[in-house]
Amino acid sequence: MNPSVELRLRTMIRAVTENILPAIDPDDSLAQEQGRLLLGHLHALLQQHGHEEALRSRQRRLLDRLARDLLEAGSGGPVTLAARAALGAALADSDEALSIAVERFVLATGSDGDAGLREQTAGLVLAHAAEEVRAGEVWFRAMGFATGIEAPASVAALLEEER
């Protein structure tokens, strides 16, 4: 029988905590730091395991929502209209292509978008970024990179918010 990923991660955490970190010279600050960083990564992997695809799907849903909201926002000149058409077409494309289309649309609004569109775009992009930061706060909390941003206690709780 093969041990589960969870069991393997827990075993590594125990090895680092009980054997490896105590054996590192306390005066070797770099080795101590790297050992604690390794332990943080193992804790993060344990918390994240099994949630990777759900988080990726969540990120895509948020990106789709941003793109659709941008498509409904304000108006502009020919540069903005061309970027809007490309953004609409990118909804059926990869995450990367959609992200690039969003970026190009935002840049286009600075070229010839009306003031209302530029204001709406800024608000939508900032709201999207805030959601991404919240997810990052949860995803990397086990690493000790807390920013103080209010976020759910676990990856599972973050993903449950949408249900």
N, C-alpha and C positions, 0 to 999 in steps of 0.2 A: 504494500500500500504506500502510495506517495503522500508525504505530509502536505497539508494545505499551505497556501501562501501565507495565510494568517499565522499558522503555527511556526513556519519558517521565520517570519518577521519577528514574532515574539521571542523565538530562540536567539536570534541575532541581537535583539535589544538586551536580553538577559546577559549574553556573552559580553557585549560592550560595557554594560553597566557594572556587572559583577567581576569581570576579569580584565578586560582591556583598559578601561579608563583608570582603574586603581593602579595598574602596572606602569602607566605613563609617568615619567619623571615630572613631579609637580613644578619644577623650575623650567620645564620646556613648555612655555606658554603656547607656542604654535601647535605643538602636538596635542596639548590639552584642548585647545580651541577646535582643532580638526576632529578630535574624538567626540566632543560634544555636538559638533555639526553633523557628524555621521549619525549619532544617536537621534538628533532632531529629524534627520531625513528618514530614519527607520520608523520613528513615531508617525511622521506625516504619511509615509507609505501605508502604514497599518490603518490609519484613519481613512485614507483615500481609497484603499483597495476595494474594488467592486463598484465604485461610484464614477469612474473615469468617463464612461460613455454617457451616463446621465448628465454629468456636468457639461460635457461637450455638447450634448443636445440642448441643454439649458442655454449655453452660450449662443448657439445658433438661433434659438427662439428669440433671444434678446436682440441679436443682430438683425433678424428678420423684422422684428417689431420696430427697431430704429429705422431701418430702410423704408418700411411702409409708412411710418410717421413722417419721414422726410419727404416721401413722394406726395403726401397730402398737404405739405406746408407751402405757404406763400407762392410767389411767382418770381420770374426773373427774365433776363434776356436770352439770347441764343446760346451762350455758353452754359448757362444753368439748365436750359431746356434740353440740350444735348446730354448733359450729365444726368439729368433726370431720366431720360430715355435709357441710357446705359445702366443706371441704377435699377430701373424696373426690369430690364432684361437679366441683370445679375441675380435677381431673386431665385432663379432656377439653377444657379451655378454653385461652385464650391464656396466654402466659408471664406477662403482667401480672396477669391474673385469678388465676392459680395463686399468684403471689408474694403478692398481697394476701390470699388465703385462708390461706397459710402464716402470714403476719403476724397475721392475726386469730385463728388457732388458738393461736399462741404467747401472745398477749395473753389469750385465754380461759383458758389453763392457769393463768395467774396469778390468775384470778378464782376458779375452783373445781376446778382440777386437783389431784390428790393429789400428795404430795411426790415420789413416785417419778417421776411424769409430768413434773413441773417440772424435776427433775434430768436426766431423759433428754432432754427438749426442749432444755435449755440445752446439753448435750453435742452433740446433733445439729446445732443451729444453729451452734455454734462450729466444729464440724468442716466444715460447709458453707462457712462464711465463710472458713476457712483455705484451702479449695480455690479459692475465688473470688479471694482475695488472691494465691495462687500464680499463677493465670492472669493477673491484672493485672500481676504482677511481670514475667512473660514478655512480655505484650502491649505494655507500655510501657518495657521495658528500653532500647530504642533512643533513648528520650527522655532517658535519664540519670536516671530516677526510681528507681533501684535502692534497695530497702529492706533488702537483706541477707538476705531470706528465701530459703531454698534452693528453687530452681526449675529446670526444664529450661532449656537454653541457647537454645532457639528455639521459636517458635510451632509449627513442624512437630514438634519433639520433644515438646512438651506434648500435642499431639493424638495422637501416636503412642503415648503411655502407655496409652491405652485399648484399643489393639489387641492 
